[in-house]
């Protein structure tokens, strides 16, 4: 069941995505695309005349791929400055509800985006990708997490973890934490977490530093981690599949640039970048 994260980076990422899609086949596809779906974006991200500042609030799991989008949009629009702010989705939604100035919001689940939409601060959010959880352990598995023998189907999470395992997950109020609670409850391990972190990147850091025996992070975070971490699939992951929406905010100070950024995320170029980063895309 285990492969090094480095193997995913060196090999085709689509292999991981295909496996995840097969495992999730009973759950439907990732999002209902707008007419034209992810193919609506321009070949060049926005008009070369875009200027000013664009502020994007995005879930922590989007850090690497959205940084690439920032560079792409600024490269095509030299007079535009893109400012990215990453955090847990619940914190970002709260910032918007409290009046924080921003142009675009991208969350790691639909529930947090719905809070903003219901307040009239965003409309027509589009689901652009999905993610599900993997169990990761530090290099060499120092905590002695039980590794089941290779099987045709992923085993239950309960087969990996015992009462002595120190496990890191996201805080319950953020999407990765809600997903972790779902899979742990389904596996009969609701008492397993020993530390709660603000977002998924903080969980990943805990595991990388060897401060915990294991953690639950997204597929995309395994890709971002590169060398060194062992990771494992488990049966309950299909019960907590997160859909990522993006939207321009109603109070955007730079609506043209906001629209260009959203178009880039939904474009073929954006979708390919998300796929390479380990996200699961909608079927076309």
Backbone as a ProteinNet text record, in pm:
[ID]
protein_1_A
[PRIMARY]
XXXXXXXXXXXXXXXXXXXXXXXXXXXXXXXXXXXXXXXXXXXXXXXXXXXXXXXXXXXXXXXXXXXXXXXXXXXXXXXXXXXXXXXXXXXXXXXXXXXXXXXXXXXXXXXXXXXXXXXXXXXXXXXXXXXXXXXXXXXXXXXXXXXXXXXXXXXXXXXXXXXXXXXXXXXXXXXXXXXXXXXXXXXXXXXXXXXXXXXXXXXXXXXXXXXXXXXXXXXXXXXXXXXXXXXXXXXXXXXXXXXXXXXXXXXXXXXXXXXXXXXXXXXXXXXXXXXXXXXXXXXX
[TERTIARY]
81	0	84.3	204.7	282.8	372.3	383.2	484.3	539.6	660.9	720.5	652.5	636.7	580.6	664.2	794.7	882.4	844.9	793.8	754.5	641.6	553.6	445.9	497.4	595.2	648.7	723.2	801.2	880.1	793.5	690.4	603.1	485.4	392.4	278	181.1	152.9	57.3	-80	-109.3	-240.5	-270.5	-166.5	-189.5	-259.4	-213.2	-278.3	-420.4	-439.8	-571.8	-666.6	-618.9	-703.3	-745.7	-652.2	-685.8	-791	-772.1	-866.7	-1003.6	-1008	-1136.2	-1207.8	-1131.8	-1193.6	-1250.4	-1174.7	-1221.4	-1345.4	-1359.8	-1470.4	-1583.4	-1579.8	-1674.5	-1818	-1839.8	-1973.8	-2019.8	-1932.1	-1967.1	-1997.2	-1989.6	-2015.7	-1890.2	-1907.8	-1793.8	-1768.4	-1660.7	-1620	-1686.8	-1800.6	-1860.8	-1942.6	-2033.9	-2115.2	-2057.8	-1991.1	-1920	-2018	-1977.7	-2058.6	-2056.6	-2147.1	-2143	-2003.2	-1950.4	-1813.6	-1714.3	-1756.4	-1672.4	-1539	-1433.7	-1300.1	-1238.6	-1310.6	-1252.1	-1283.7	-1351.2	-1395.4	-1284.1	-1173.5	-1069.5	-994.7	-937.6	-860.9	-723.2	-661.2	-525.3	-428.5	-456.2	-379.9	-467.3	-416.8	-499.8	-534.5	-639	-685.4	-626.2	-674.8	-629.5	-493.3	-399.1	-266.8	-271.6	-386.9	-396.8	-441.5	-455.3	-496.3	-393.7	-444.5	-356.6	-405.6	-329.9	-371.1	-332.7	-408	-381.5	-497.8	-466	-564.9	-536.1	-634.2	-617.2	-697.1	-627.4	-688.6	-673.9	-784.3	-785.1	-808.3	-719.8	-729.8	-693.2	-754.6	-727.5	-579.6	-527.1	-384.2	-336.8	-422.7	-382.2	-359.3	-399.2	-380.6	-252.4	-170.6	-55	32.7	76	173.3	113.1	-3.5	-60.7	-108.8	-164	-208.7	-90.4	21.9	141.6	184	170.5	197.4	101.6	-27.2	-124.7	-90.8	-44	-2.2	107.5	207.8	319.7	273.5	181.9	131.1	54.9	-33.1	-115.4	-31	64	150.3	241.3	285.7	370.6	299.2	168.4	90.2	42	47.7	-2.7	97.7	201.6	310.9	267.2	153.6	107.2	15	1.3	-86.4	-3.7	-42.9	18.2	-84.4	-50.3	-139.4	-90.8	-179.9	-148.9	-228.4	-157.1	-219.8	-215.6	-325.3	-331.4	-389.6	-311.5	-353.2	-380.5	-486.1	-520.8	-626.4	-675.1	-787.2	-910.2	-993.8	-1108.2	-1205.2	-1224.9	-1317.1	-1266.4	-1135.9	-1077.6	-1092.8	-1073.4	-1086.7	-1230.6	-1326.9	-1467.3	-1503.6	-1453.3	-1479.2	-1420.1	-1300.4	-1239	-1327.8	-1380.2	-1467.3	-1594.3	-1654	-1776.6	-1753.7	-1631.3	-1599.6	-1551.2	-1553.7	-1522.9	-1381.6	-1301.8	-1164.7	-1168.1	-1087.9	-1088.1	-1025	-1095.7	-1044.6	-1124.9	-1067.2	-1130.8	-1178.8	-1104.4	-1135.4	-1125.2	-1216.1	-1210.9	-1214	-1122.6	-1122.2	-1113.3	-1211.2	-1215.3	-1200.4	-1172.2	-1148.8	-1276	-1387.9	-1516.2	-1625.6	-1742.9	-1853.2	-1922.5	-1912.8	-1981.5	-1929.3	-1795.9	-1739.7	-1772.6	-1770.3	-1809.9	-1957	-2041.3	-2184.6	-2210	-2127.8	-2143.1	-2129.5	-2035.4	-2009.1	-2119.3	-2162.8	-2270	-2399.4	-2432	-2555.5	-2556	-2439.3	-2428.9	-2432.7	-2444	-2448.8	-2315.4	-2206.5	-2073.1	-2003.2	-2068	-2017.1	-2136.5	-2121.4	-2227.4	-2165.9	-2241.4	-2201.2	-2063.6	-2036.6	-1907.8	-1900.5	-1782.1	-1760.9	-1666.9	-1707.4	-1619.5	-1514	-1386	-1278.3	-1190.1	-1201.4	-1118.2	-1171.1	-1112.7	-1148.6	-1026	-1045.1	-935	-989.8	-910.3	-945.9	-819.9	-837.2	-730.5	-646.2	-520.3	-429.1	-370.1	-327.8	-253.5	-105.7	-34.2	109.2	183.6	306	390.5	530.3	605.8	740.3	832.6	944.5	1040.3	1080.8	1075.7	1115.5	1009.5	893.4	782.5	827.6	886.8	940.1	833.7	709.4	603.3	550.8	602.1	560.6	415.6	366.9	229.8	216.7	114.3	94.8	64.4	140.4	121.6	65.9	-60.5	-117.2	-46.6	-49.5	8.5	-72.5	-9	-74.4	-204.4	-309.5	-439.5	-497.8	-601.1	-665.7	-739.7	-794.9	-867.9	-799.3	-805.7	-746.4	-813	-735.3	-792.2	-854.4	-921.6	-976.4	-863.8	-889.5	-793.3	-762.5	-858.1	-838.9	-730.3	-697.7	-591.9	-452.7	-443.4	-315.1	-287.4	-390.7	-372.7	-419.5	-341	-385.5	-398.8	-432.4	-458.3	-333.8	-214.7	-90.6	-42.2	-98.2	-50.7	-83.8	13	-7.4	-37.1	-158.6	-207.5	-240.5	-198.6	-230	-336.7	-435.6	-538.3	-565.6	-639.4	-680.5	-789.1	-800.6	-906.3	-1042.7	-1141.1	-1271	-1342.6	-1316.1	-1390.5	-1341.3	-1224.3	-1174.8	-1207.2	-1216	-1260.4	-1179.2	-1045.6	-966.7	-992.8	-1030	-1063.7	-1198.4	-1295.4	-1426.1	-1414.1	-1331.1	-1309	-1241.7	-1142.7	-1074	-1170.6	-1258.2	-1356.1	-1447.1	-1486.5	-1573.9	-1507.5	-1381.9	-1316.1	-1279.6	-1239.3	-1204.7	-1328.2	-1439.8	-1563.9	-1606.4	-1596.3	-1635.9	-1549.2	-1422.9	-1331.4	-1337.3	-1423	-1431.2	-1314.7	-1256.1	-1136.2	-1157.3	-1275.9	-1306.4	-1216.5	-1155.6	-1066.3	-921.1	-891.4	-752.8	-672.2	-727	-640.6	-580.6	-453	-383.7	-345.7	-350.1	-319.2	-399.9	-456.3	-534.3	-457	-449.3	-373.7	-467	-419.3	-502.9	-538.1	-447.6	-474.7	-392.3	-413.4	-353.3	-201.4	-149.3	-4.1	62.5	-7	47	52	-47.6	-44.5	74.6	92.6	203	336.7	352.5	476.8	502.1	398.7	412.5	467.1	414.4	459.2	602.3	633.4	767.8	873.6	839.9	933.8	939.7	856	855.2	795.3	713.2	653.4	529.8	478.7	365.4	395.9	318	338	274.6	168.6	97.1	9.7	-36.1	-128.2	-219	-328.2	-421	-412.2	-366.9	-352.1	-412.4	-425.6	-483.2	-384.3	-440.5	-357.9	-257.4	-307.3	-221.7	-106.5	-125.4	-17.6	92.4	55.8	157.1	246.7	185.2	263	354.8	300.2	378.8	495.4	478.9	582.8	708.7	694.4	811.1	867.4	1000.5	1067.9	1038.6	1044	1059.3	942.7	820	705.2	647.4	610.1	532.3	384.9	304.3	161.8	81.4	-41.3	-125.4	-269.7	-334.7	-477	-555.4	-678.4	-762.8	-907.6	-986.1	-1120.5	-1211.8	-1200.6	-1295.4	-1275.7	-1166	-1138	-1248.2	-1313.9	-1417.2	-1541	-1549.1	-1663.8	-1647	-1529.2	-1500.7	-1425.8	-1495.8	-1436.2	-1469.2	-1367.8	-1388	-1388.9	-1487.4	-1500.1	-1459.6	-1374.4	-1316.3	-1388.1	-1457.9	-1516.9	-1433.1	-1446.7	-1381.5	-1484.9	-1473.7	-1568.2	-1504.6	-1547.1	-1516.2	-1607	-1555.2	-1634	-1710.8	-1829.8	-1917.8	-1854.6	-1775.3	-1711.5	-1572.4	-1539.5	-1405	-1367.7	-1252.4	-1202.7	-1146	-1110.2	-1052.8	-1127.1	-1253.4	-1335	-1280.7	-1217.9	-1163.8	-1052.2	-962.5	-854.1	-908.3	-1011	-1072.8	-1129.3	-1198.6	-1256.4	-1146.3	-1035.6	-924.4	-862.8	-850	-792.3	-883.9	-1013.8	-1108.1	-1105.6	-1102.8	-1096	-970.5	-858.3	-734.4	-746.6	-805.6	-825.6	-908.6	-1011.9	-1104	-1057.3	-955.2	-908.2	-837.4	-814.5	-739	-602	-537.2	-404.6	-411.8	-512.2	-528	-559.5	-645.6	-683.1	-564.3	-481.9	-362.5	-266.3	-252.9	-165.6	-219.6	-349.4	-411	-389.9	-403.2	-380.9	-237.7	-140.9	-1.2	23.9	-51.9	-34.7	-104	-171.4	-231.2	-378.1	-443.3	-586.2	-661.9	-783.5	-868.6	-964.1	-971.2	-1049.7	-1182.7	-1274.6	-1403.1	-1381.2	-1467.2	-1462.1	-1529.2	-1483	-1539.2	-1626.8
-121.3	0	126.3	118.1	240.3	265.6	391.9	437	567.9	596.4	722.8	836.8	948.7	1065.6	1103.8	1082.2	1116.8	1039.2	918.3	840.2	905.9	973.7	1043.4	1162.4	1231	1348.1	1306.1	1199.9	1156.3	1092.8	1017.6	950.2	1037.6	986	1066	1086	1210.3	1241	1187.5	1178.3	1130.6	993.2	913.3	781.9	792.2	883.2	904.2	951.6	1044.3	1099.1	990.5	902.9	796.7	703.1	666.8	579.2	644.3	773.3	842.6	850.1	876.4	883.5	749.9	640.5	508.7	482.1	518.6	495.3	576.7	692.3	781.7	769.5	664.8	654.9	650.6	601.5	596.6	729.6	830.3	959.6	1065.2	1031.5	1129.5	1203.3	1301.8	1375.9	1497.7	1565.6	1680.9	1804.7	1836.7	1966.2	1969	2062.2	2087.5	2210	2190.2	2299	2395.9	2521.8	2615.4	2574.8	2627.3	2593.7	2613.7	2511	2518.5	2470.3	2455.8	2400	2468.3	2386.7	2440.3	2492.5	2477.5	2517.9	2662.7	2735.1	2867.9	2971.4	2946.4	3045.8	3080.4	3198.9	3241.8	3178.8	3178.3	3125.2	3216.4	3347.5	3442	3486	3483.8	3511.9	3659.1	3701.2	3838	3933.2	4054.4	4158.9	4211	4232.3	4281.1	4414.5	4486	4615	4610.8	4493.1	4486.3	4557.6	4639.2	4716.9	4710.9	4774.2	4784.4	4662.2	4639.2	4530.2	4431.4	4304.5	4197.9	4118.9	4108.7	4035.2	3906.5	3794.3	3661.6	3592.7	3549.1	3468.9	3324.4	3233.8	3095.9	2997.6	2880.6	2773.2	2736.6	2698.7	2670.8	2562.1	2466.3	2356.7	2404.4	2526.6	2581.6	2664.6	2667.6	2757.9	2746.9	2625.8	2610.7	2643	2588.1	2606	2749.7	2814.7	2952.6	3048.8	3015.7	3097.9	3095.9	2981.1	2973.3	3059	3060.8	3145.5	3293.7	3329.3	3467.2	3507.8	3423.4	3454	3463.5	3376	3375	3504.1	3544.5	3662.4	3789.9	3798.4	3916.4	3922.2	3805.9	3805.3	3858	3831	3877.5	4020.7	4070.5	4204.8	4276.3	4336.5	4393.5	4501.9	4564.7	4670.8	4618.6	4486.6	4425.9	4362.4	4385.9	4319.7	4226.1	4097.1	3998.2	3969.4	3984.4	3955.7	3833.2	3730	3605.5	3595	3547.8	3522.6	3383.4	3295.3	3156.8	3129.1	3053.6	3016	2906.3	2862.6	2770.9	2838.7	2763.2	2822.2	2892	2837.2	2901.3	3038.8	3051.6	3181.7	3280.2	3234.8	3322.6	3371	3278.5	3317.9	3419.9	3399.2	3493.6	3630.5	3632.5	3759.9	3835.9	3765.9	3831	3882.2	3801.2	3840.9	3960.7	3975.2	4088.1	4211.4	4203.3	4320.8	4332.8	4227.4	4233.7	4259.2	4351.8	4380.9	4266.7	4217	4109.3	4107.2	4044	4037.7	3897.5	3795.7	3656.5	3571.2	3473.9	3377.1	3236.8	3150.8	3008.1	2926.5	2841.1	2763.1	2614.4	2538.8	2395.3	2313.4	2379.4	2308.9	2409.5	2357.8	2444.2	2509.1	2447.4	2500.9	2639.3	2657.7	2788.2	2893.4	2855.7	2949.2	2986.7	2892.1	2919	3028	3034.4	3140.7	3278.4	3290.1	3417.6	3449.2	3348	3367	3408.3	3340.1	3369.7	3511.6	3565.7	3703.1	3805.4	3757.9	3846.8	3903.3	3840.3	3892.9	3821.9	3721.2	3651.4	3586.8	3558.8	3490.9	3401.4	3301.1	3210.7	3147.6	3089.3	3020	2897.9	2868.2	2754.6	2653.2	2527.2	2422.2	2392.3	2399.7	2384.4	2262.4	2199	2082	2014.4	1899.7	1828	1768	1716.1	1659.6	1558.7	1462.6	1370.8	1339.8	1270	1255.8	1130.3	1141.4	1028.3	1030.4	914.5	904.7	916.2	1009.8	1025.5	1003.1	948.7	924.7	979.8	1015.5	1069.2	966.3	1012.7	920.5	809.7	687.2	572.8	523.4	590.1	546.7	524.2	627	608.5	573.9	610.9	579.5	438.6	364.5	225.3	208.6	296.4	282	148.2	73.8	-59	-44.1	-113.5	-108.6	-242.5	-248.4	-375.1	-424.6	-553.3	-607.7	-562.2	-565.6	-518.3	-594.3	-519.1	-577.3	-516.3	-582.6	-530.8	-400.2	-387.9	-268.1	-203.4	-69.4	-2.6	-51.5	-76.2	-121.1	-5.3	-36.4	66.5	143.1	268.6	349.7	287.5	214.5	149.8	44	-7	-107.5	-44.1	86.5	156.3	207.4	256.2	332.4	255.2	262.5	205.4	317.8	282.7	383.7	463	410.9	478.2	577.8	572.9	658.2	805.2	892.4	1037.6	1089.4	1140.2	1175.1	1324	1389.9	1531.3	1543.3	1628.7	1658.8	1808.5	1857.5	1997.4	2019.4	2142.6	2179.2	2151.3	2112.4	2069.9	2175.1	2304.5	2407.9	2432.1	2379	2396.9	2271.9	2283.3	2170	2041.9	2053.1	1930.5	1866.9	1948.7	1895.2	1827.1	1886.1	1822.6	1689.7	1686.4	1561.6	1458.1	1501.1	1408.7	1351.4	1435.9	1387.4	1282.1	1304	1208.3	1072.3	1071.1	942.5	873.1	950.1	890	831	902.6	849.8	721.6	722.6	604.9	484.1	510.1	401.3	364.5	432.2	405.3	461.4	571.4	628.8	773.7	807.7	947	1005.7	920.3	971	975.3	946.6	931.9	1061.3	1175.7	1294.1	1339.3	1373.2	1423.1	1569.9	1621.6	1762.8	1813.7	1932.6	1997.9	2119.8	2134.1	2242.9	2335.5	2458.3	2559.5	2526.8	2459.7	2424.2	2302.5	2255.4	2128.2	2138.5	2255.1	2269.6	2261	2305.1	2292.3	2146.1	2067.1	1922.6	1860.2	1896	1840.9	1873.2	1994.3	2034.1	1950.4	1926.5	1842.4	1704.6	1648.1	1515	1521.7	1620.9	1632.4	1647.4	1716.5	1736.2	1618.4	1518.6	1401.5	1429.2	1532.1	1566.9	1482.8	1410.6	1320.1	1189.8	1086.5	957.9	953	1030.9	1028.5	1152.1	1181.4	1292.6	1263	1335.1	1324.6	1452.4	1439.4	1553.7	1518.2	1620.5	1599.1	1531.8	1472.1	1419.3	1524.9	1647	1752.1	1788.1	1773.4	1805.1	1700	1576.8	1472.6	1508.3	1555.8	1599	1715.2	1812.4	1929.9	1893.1	1787.2	1750.1	1697.7	1639.4	1585.1	1464.1	1453.9	1338.1	1324.1	1199.2	1176.2	1121.8	1142.3	1095.9	968.3	874.5	759.9	794.8	747.2	778.1	654.6	649.9	531.7	573.3	500.6	518	435.6	472	396.7	404.3	305.6	287.9	406.4	467.4	571.4	703.8	718.2	847.6	887.3	790.5	822.7	886.4	882	940.2	1089.4	1141.8	1283.4	1345.9	1363.8	1421.9	1570.6	1655.6	1800.9	1860.8	1944.1	2016.2	2161.8	2214.4	2347.9	2448.4	2547.9	2653	2781.2	2858.2	2988.4	3088.9	3213.2	3316.6	3453.7	3543.6	3685.6	3738.3	3825.4	3881	4004.6	4020.9	4129.4	4265.8	4280.7	4408.3	4422.2	4342.8	4344.8	4484.9	4532.3	4662.5	4656.4	4536.6	4518.2	4404.1	4427.9	4319	4259.1	4340.3	4286.5	4186	4221.5	4130.3	4007.9	4026.2	3912.7	3814.7	3865.8	3779.9	3707.5	3776.7	3714	3601	3621.2	3516.6	3395.2	3416.6	3304.1	3231.4	3306.1	3243.3	3158.3	3205.9	3129.3	2998.1	3003.5	2881.9	2779.3	2826.1	2736.6	2696.9	2762.7	2735.9	2601.4	2555.8	2432.2	2441.3	2556.3	2575.4	2562	2625.3	2617.2	2477	2408.6	2273.3	2176.6	2196.5	2112.6	2136.1	2260.9	2291.9	2227.4	2230.1	2167	2015.8	1956.9	1813.1	1776.6	1854.3	1827.9	1844.1	1931.9	1954.6	1850.9	1754.7	1644.9	1660.2	1763.7	1778.2	1685.2	1655.4	1569.2	1657.7	1638.1	1726.6	1663.8	1749.6	1699.2	1624.6	1527.4	1459.6	1549.7	1539.6	1627.5	1545.2
0	0	0	47.6	64.8	-55.1	-90	-184.6	-133.8	-169.4	-130.6	-206.2	-139.1	-205.7	-326.2	-317.5	-429.2	-554	-538.5	-653.8	-730.3	-659.3	-725.9	-804.6	-747.8	-816.6	-942.6	-931	-1045.2	-1151.4	-1109.8	-1203.1	-1239.2	-1323.4	-1364.2	-1249.8	-1219	-1112.8	-1149	-1278.1	-1319.4	-1263.3	-1232.6	-1175	-1042.3	-957.8	-829.2	-849.3	-943	-966.5	-1015	-1105.9	-1156.8	-1046.2	-958.6	-846.3	-758.3	-730	-644.1	-708	-839.2	-906.7	-907.4	-923.6	-918.2	-780.5	-678.1	-541.9	-511.7	-580.2	-552.6	-653.2	-737	-845.8	-796.6	-676.3	-622.5	-570.1	-565.8	-506.7	-611	-740.8	-844.8	-884.5	-972.9	-1023.8	-938.3	-968.1	-889	-942.9	-890.9	-920.9	-1046.3	-1050	-1167.3	-1233.9	-1345	-1411.4	-1474.8	-1492	-1568	-1713	-1796.2	-1938.7	-1993.4	-2055.9	-2104.1	-2002.8	-1877	-1771.3	-1762.7	-1740.4	-1719.7	-1847.8	-1961.1	-2088.2	-2123.3	-2031.6	-2067	-2063.2	-1994	-1972.5	-2098.4	-2105.2	-2222.4	-2223.3	-2342.2	-2350.6	-2277.2	-2279.5	-2199.4	-2082.8	-1958.6	-1842.4	-1826.7	-1895.5	-1878.2	-1981.1	-1977.8	-2068.5	-2022.5	-2115.8	-2076.1	-2003.9	-2012.6	-1948.9	-1804.2	-1743.4	-1603.7	-1515.7	-1423	-1336.3	-1193	-1103.8	-965.1	-883.7	-777.6	-685.4	-685.9	-688.6	-678.6	-552.2	-462.7	-337.8	-343.7	-325.7	-334.1	-199.4	-141.9	-20.4	-59.9	-17.3	-63.6	46.4	40.4	136.1	134.5	250.2	263.6	167.9	137.3	48	-94.8	-127.5	-261.6	-274.7	-171.1	-167.6	-291	-323.2	-432	-568.1	-595.5	-728.8	-748.8	-646.8	-664	-673.4	-611.7	-629.9	-776.3	-840.9	-984.1	-1065.2	-1025.4	-1095	-1077	-958.1	-932.6	-1030.9	-1043.6	-1132.7	-1277.6	-1316.9	-1454.3	-1484.5	-1393.5	-1418.4	-1416.1	-1321.9	-1317.3	-1439.9	-1487.4	-1605.6	-1728.8	-1738.6	-1852.9	-1834.6	-1710	-1679.8	-1589.7	-1645.6	-1564.8	-1467.1	-1491.7	-1402.9	-1292.9	-1282.3	-1182.8	-1071.6	-946.9	-831.7	-769.2	-761	-700.6	-558.7	-462.8	-323.3	-279.3	-237.9	-195	-43	15	158.5	179.8	246.2	265.4	412.7	438.2	575.2	567.5	682.9	685.2	627.5	558.3	487.7	581.8	701.4	794.7	835.7	856.5	891.4	776.5	654.2	538.2	521.9	535.5	524.1	631.2	751.3	859.7	829	771.8	734	636.1	536.6	437.9	505.6	590.7	660.1	750.7	798.8	886.5	810.7	678.1	598	547.9	558.2	506.6	355.9	306.3	162.4	83.9	-15.6	-99.6	-228.9	-330.6	-461.9	-497.8	-453.6	-489.2	-363.6	-351.9	-242.3	-301.1	-254.4	-292.7	-165	-140.3	-17.5	-47.9	58.1	42.6	62.8	81.3	76.3	46.5	13.1	-26.8	93.1	210.2	328	365.2	361	396.6	291.7	165.2	60.1	75.8	116.1	131.8	234.7	339.1	439.9	375	283.6	217.4	116.1	42.9	-55.2	14.5	124	196.6	252.9	279.3	328.7	215.5	91.1	-23.6	-64.4	-20.1	-47.9	-163.6	-220.3	-338.8	-406.9	-535.7	-609.3	-715.1	-755.6	-863	-842	-724.3	-707.1	-797.8	-847.8	-937.5	-872.4	-869.5	-819.1	-925.2	-886.2	-983.3	-958.1	-842.6	-812.8	-687.7	-656.5	-535	-469.5	-347.7	-271	-171.6	-135.6	-27.5	53	163.5	261.7	242.3	282.1	295.6	436.5	483.2	609.2	576.6	642.1	618.2	748.4	737.4	854.6	826.7	931.1	910.5	845.9	791.9	730.7	827.5	779.9	860.8	956.7	959.9	1045	1189.5	1255.1	1390.3	1493.2	1467.8	1561.8	1550.4	1452	1436.4	1396	1309.7	1260.3	1188.2	1221.7	1161.2	1013.3	931.9	786.9	741.3	703.4	656.8	531.3	511	388.9	269.3	153.7	32.3	9.5	-21.7	-47	-173	-225.8	-345.8	-315.7	-196.9	-156.9	-37.9	-27.3	89.5	217.7	322.5	449.7	526.5	633.4	720.5	787.8	819	893.1	1028.9	1083.6	1213.9	1210.1	1091.6	1080.9	1090.2	1071.1	1081.2	1222	1288.7	1411.7	1534	1641.7	1768.8	1871	1992.5	2095.4	2133.5	2101.3	2139.9	2036	1916.6	1807.5	1834.5	1811.7	1822.5	1682	1665.2	1532.1	1525.8	1418.3	1395.6	1287.9	1312.3	1212.9	1218.1	1120.2	1121.1	1225.6	1270.9	1365.1	1303.1	1382.7	1329.6	1245.9	1271.4	1200.3	1058.3	1021.2	884.8	803	669.6	588.9	607.2	616.9	633.3	769.2	868.6	999.9	999.8	930.2	917.8	844.3	739.3	665.9	755.8	834.7	924.7	1027.6	1082.4	1180.5	1118.3	994.3	925.4	910.7	864.9	840.6	971.8	1071.4	1200.5	1267.9	1262.4	1319.3	1248.3	1115.5	1038	1070.7	1107.1	1140.7	1289	1365	1508.7	1585.8	1536	1597.1	1638.5	1684.3	1714	1822.6	1906.5	2010.6	1969	1841.7	1797.8	1793.1	1745.3	1730.1	1862.6	1858.4	1976.5	1963.3	1841.5	1820.9	1703.3	1722.1	1617.2	1567.4	1435.4	1374.2	1297.2	1272.1	1208.3	1064.3	993.6	854.4	816	693.9	653.2	640.3	604.4	593.2	730.4	834	969.3	1011.8	972	999	928.1	801.3	723.4	788.9	837.9	904.2	1029.5	1107.9	1227.6	1191	1082.5	1040.1	988.4	906.4	850.6	959.5	1067.4	1177.7	1273.1	1251.6	1338.9	1475.3	1485.6	1613.9	1646.4	1547.6	1566.7	1493.7	1523.5	1457.4	1319.9	1299.9	1172.4	1162.6	1042.2	1021	903.6	896.5	784	702.7	576.8	487.3	352.1	267.3	135.6	39.4	-66.7	-175.5	-223.9	-243.8	-299.5	-207.1	-76.4	17	13.1	-19.5	-38.2	-156.5	-264.3	-380.9	-342.5	-269.2	-230.9	-140	-59.7	36.9	-30.9	-149.8	-218.3	-146.1	-137.6	-78.1	71.1	116.4	259.4	335	289.6	366	305.4	391.7	347.3	361	269	274	237.1	287.1	272.6	246.2	156.4	136	236.9	258	350.2	303.2	342.2	287.5	314.5	431.3	470.2	395.7	321.7	258	159.8	99.2	1.7	66.9	198.8	269	291.8	265.6	295.2	178.6	69.1	-50.5	-55.3	-54.7	-50.5	-190.5	-216.8	-342.7	-320.3	-407.5	-392.2	-484.1	-428	-510.7	-509.9	-617.6	-627.2	-674.1	-627.7	-667.8	-656.9	-745.1	-727.7	-617.8	-534.3	-425.3	-471.7	-415.4	-458.9	-437.5	-333.5	-305.2	-362.8	-463.7	-521.3	-567.9	-524.4	-568.1	-709.3	-753.9	-886.9	-957.3	-996.6	-1052	-1181.1	-1265.8	-1390.4	-1362.5	-1271.3	-1236.3	-1164.4	-1080.8	-1012.8	-1113	-1212.7	-1315.7	-1392.9	-1421.4	-1492.8	-1410.4	-1279.2	-1194.1	-1190.8	-1173.9	-1171.5	-1305.7	-1414.9	-1547.1	-1562.2	-1508.1	-1515.8	-1438.2	-1319.4	-1239.5	-1316.5	-1388.3	-1457.3	-1596.9	-1648.1	-1783.9	-1793.6	-1915.3	-1936.5	-1869.6	-1884	-1824.1	-1672	-1613	-1468.4	-1421.1	-1493.6	-1455.7	-1465.8	-1567.8	-1581.2	-1465.8	-1423	-1308.9	-1181.1	-1162.8	-1045.5	-1048.2	-1165.2	-1178.8	-1141.1	-1190.9	-1157.6	-1007.8	-944.2	-800.4	-715.3	-777.5	-701.1	-670.4	-724.6	-704.5	-799.2	-763.2	-845.4	-921.2	-1052.5	-1137.6	-1173.3	-1215.8	-1263.8	-1394.3	-1420.4	-1549.4	-1651.9	-1776.3	-1879.1	-1973.6
[MASK]
++++++++++++++++++++++++++++++++++++++++++++++++++++++++++++++++++++++++++++++++++++++++++++++++++++++++++++++++++++++++++++++++++++++++++++++++++++++++++++++++++++++++++++++++++++++++++++++++++++++++++++++++++++++++++++++++++++++++++++++++++++++++++++++++++++++++++++++++++++++++++++

